[in-house]
Amino acid sequence: FETRKRQDLYLWLSKTPNGPSAKFLVVNVHTMDELKMTGNCLRGSRPLLSFDPSFEGESHLRLMKAMLSHAFGTPNRHPKSKPFFDHVYTFSHTDGRIWFRNFQITWGDKTKGVELNEIGPRFVLQPIRIFSGSFGGVTLYQNPD
């Protein structure tokens, strides 16, 4: 994370040491305390990552999907991860921004089935640039806005 003037928050994602890397402006951050939502997830449980189908359309979105999967996913057979899922991270691409939400998975009886309850936090990532190297290099994508 990078802050500027105590107002702007930036998120850097990078595949070190050779790249690529991406810089995002983080906006509309709402913490779990602000949202006052019920529900929680167990410590060490792995999240399911859910991506909007629009991430398969353009090449820069496919690259962002791979980088977000690498950053937010749990490595296979990590020693501190649990062998079950109890929450979902959703990434939706709308209006040139990536919307992040965190949901708890609750299993009801046969009549209810599976339900998703938002537990927070939530935020929006506005892509700024994607670089070929780690934290620099040739610009692969630049947001026109």
Salt bridges, closest charged atoms under 4 A:
GLU2 OE2 - ARG4 NH2 2.72
GLU34 OE1 - HIS30 ND1 3.44
GLU56 OE2 - LYS65 NZ 2.56
GLU58 OE1 - HIS60 ND1 3.54
ASP86 OD1 - HIS87 ND1 2.85
GLU118 OE2 - ARG101 NE 3.74
GLU118 OE2 - ARG122 NE 3.06
